[in-house]
Amino acid sequence: MASPTDGFTAQPIPAQAGIGLRSEHYREVIATRPAVGFFEIHSENFFGLGGAPHQYLENIRADYPLSFHGVGMSLGSVDPLSEQHSQRLKQLVDYYQPDLISEHLSWSSFNGQYFNDLLPVPYTPEALTHIVDRVQQIQDTLQRQILVENVSSYLQYTHSTIPEWEFVSQVAQQSGCGILLDVNNIYVNATNHDFDPRAFLGGVSAQLVKEIHLAGHSVNEFEDGSILIDTHDQLVCDEVWSLYRDAVRRLGPKPTLIEWDTNLPELAVLLDEANTAQTILEASHARVA
Amino acid sequence: MPGLRELQRAFSSSLRSEDASQTAAWVSANGLNGDRRIQIYRNNLVVTLTDALRSVYPVVERLVGDGFFRFAAHEFIHQYPSRHGNLHLFGHEFARFLSEFAAAKGHAYLPDVARLEWAQHEVYHAADHAPLEPQSLTVIGPDRYESLCFALHPARRLLHSSYPIMRIWEVNQAGFEGNQAVDLSAPGDRVLVLRIDREVKIHTLAPAEYQFLVTISNGKPLGQAVAAALEQDRDFDLTRCLVKHVQSSTLVDFSLA
């Protein structure tokens, strides 16, 4: 990675479908330049200072707008934010000029130990105030708006007092950040916690949603019941596509990302999924026009 | 009702131990009970960190097999917890852990294989650096050569093992065909892990050449590096060694002591 002064100029992400960029696909993406609206990376995969990851990303960034998606900021933790983590993210943002920067509405560390997972926060006024403050700290450091993503969860706290969609909306309204609406996570939580996923869609403002995520999930069966797990290891299911159509109808066309992390298939499979999303977006553009 | 700090303290302790009772008491038992729900997060933690180790240490995994690797990873995760949101920084103590791990005592070469794989991981992600222009050295008068301090490229690591780790590494690569037998009593290897273009490579070094580069990487001036190399080999060829490592961008900068 060269010095920030040689960085890229801002390039907006259109309301089109994009895919998550994974190292297994770098070469094919560079060789074939697929027709997608944008690529999204996991910011931490580029925290290294040089070498292959940056050479590939610079090449791809020259032709596509980027979105940076963080998995390690530990937004909801009571630990202080990691200065090292925020500063490295800032260097990358300054250099690559991603159009969107997102983090998860969850916590992943306590007392210096990281669990590298997206652990659920309780939806309480205390957690809301804490997270609003943290989002503002990150936005002050980056000098950019960030988006916060609703996560999948496998439990609910008995002391949560705010519906999840209202909590996410309040974080955005109070901190000035945007929302990255993960439609698969809405479906997973609605199933796991018995609520109507359309109530979630109805509870967020179209102006605050700047991006949508789509992914596949798995079902874990236990003798006392089953639960959906957000595994990002398969195709988007029919129910999530249907929820996505409703989301686009309600919120308007938004940049939409196909996420796939485990058992990564060939690039063509991701592009097919992106195509399906693109068709839904275009139908919506046509309605708007 | 727990505050955020109290909740996170109890939840993290539930992830580290088998006792989730305190956290489970704050979780709705809607269908699955609280213990089961926390068990999902405990499993996620082990799977995520084991996969992170697997991606850095494929040869160690191949040498010990999947079952033993998962057992070792499980122990390691609890003894050396992750300290960063960036997973690429997780696992650097794995070699040290393996050298102390009673169950791995029969495989004395394992820690060195782990060191080699961590070095490759670091080299893959390390910073880029422009090569040294050989002409830039012409401004240094011969009387000052002794006090020249060279700098190694950030994407270079030096390792010395008393085991033939190069051979162990080679026969455990996917697609290796041929005799997989390794003579563990064969001489140990001195290696330079480096990046050429985008690829991480391992080059074996002669003892004197290794000593020369190690001394330089410790910030010592050329005079001391040459003396150290000559102790290994009276016929150490300084010019050839310098040309080779400047041309291959291992030596990328210099200053005067």
Contacts between the chains, C-beta under 8 A, distances in Angstrom:
chain1	res1	chain2	res2	distance
A	1	B	127	7.8
A	1	B	128	7.0
A	44	B	85	6.7
A	44	B	86	4.4
A	44	B	87	6.7
A	44	B	88	6.9
A	45	B	88	7.6
A	47	B	86	4.7
A	47	B	88	6.4
A	47	B	125	7.9
A	48	B	88	6.4
A	48	B	124	7.3
A	48	B	125	2.7
A	48	B	126	7.0
A	49	B	125	6.9
A	49	B	126	6.2
A	49	B	127	3.6
A	49	B	128	7.7
A	49	B	154	7.1
A	50	B	125	7.4
A	50	B	126	6.0
A	50	B	127	4.2
A	50	B	128	3.8
A	50	B	154	7.3
A	50	B	155	7.0
A	51	B	123	7.7
A	51	B	124	5.6
A	51	B	125	5.7
A	51	B	126	6.3
A	51	B	128	6.9
A	51	B	155	6.5
A	51	B	195	6.0
A	51	B	198	6.6
A	52	B	124	6.7
A	52	B	198	3.9
A	52	B	199	7.9
A	53	B	125	7.1
A	54	B	128	7.7
A	55	B	198	6.0
A	70	B	85	7.9
A	71	B	85	7.4
A	72	B	84	7.1
A	72	B	85	2.4
A	72	B	86	5.5
A	72	B	87	7.3
A	73	B	85	6.1
A	74	B	85	5.8
A	76	B	4	7.9
A	77	B	8	6.6
A	78	B	4	5.5
A	78	B	5	4.6
A	78	B	8	5.6
A	82	B	84	7.6
A	82	B	85	6.3
A	85	B	84	7.5
A	85	B	85	5.3
A	85	B	86	6.9
A	88	B	86	7.9
A	107	B	8	6.4
A	108	B	85	6.7
A	109	B	85	7.0
A	110	B	8	4.6
A	110	B	9	6.4
A	110	B	11	7.5
A	110	B	12	4.1
A	111	B	9	7.5
A	111	B	12	7.0
A	112	B	83	6.3
A	113	B	12	6.5
A	113	B	81	4.5
A	113	B	82	6.9
A	113	B	83	7.0
A	114	B	81	7.3
A	114	B	82	4.1
A	114	B	83	6.2
A	114	B	84	6.0
A	114	B	85	6.0
A	114	B	90	8.0
A	115	B	12	7.1
A	115	B	15	5.9
A	115	B	41	7.8
A	115	B	45	5.1
A	115	B	82	7.2
A	116	B	45	7.3
A	116	B	48	5.2
A	116	B	49	6.5
A	116	B	52	7.6
A	116	B	82	5.5
A	116	B	85	7.3
A	116	B	87	5.6
A	116	B	90	7.3
A	117	B	41	6.4
A	117	B	44	5.0
A	117	B	45	5.8
A	117	B	48	6.2
A	119	B	11	6.7
A	119	B	41	6.5
A	121	B	4	7.5
A	122	B	4	7.1
A	122	B	7	6.3
A	124	B	4	7.6
A	126	B	3	6.3
A	126	B	4	5.5
A	127	B	4	5.5
A	130	B	4	6.0
A	154	B	37	5.2
A	154	B	40	4.6
A	154	B	41	6.8
A	155	B	27	4.6
A	155	B	28	7.2
A	155	B	34	6.9
A	155	B	37	4.0
A	155	B	38	7.1
A	156	B	27	6.9
A	156	B	28	4.6
A	156	B	30	7.0
A	157	B	7	7.4
A	157	B	26	5.5
A	157	B	27	6.3
A	157	B	28	7.5
A	158	B	26	5.8
A	158	B	27	6.8
A	158	B	28	5.5
A	159	B	1	4.3
A	159	B	2	7.0
A	159	B	26	6.5
A	193	B	28	8.0
A	193	B	30	6.9
A	194	B	30	6.7
A	220	B	40	7.3
A	222	B	32	6.3
A	222	B	36	6.2
A	224	B	31	7.1
A	224	B	32	5.9
A	224	B	33	7.0
A	224	B	36	7.0
A	225	B	31	4.0
A	225	B	32	4.9
A	227	B	31	7.7
A	227	B	32	6.1
A	227	B	37	7.8
A	227	B	40	7.0
A	229	B	40	7.1
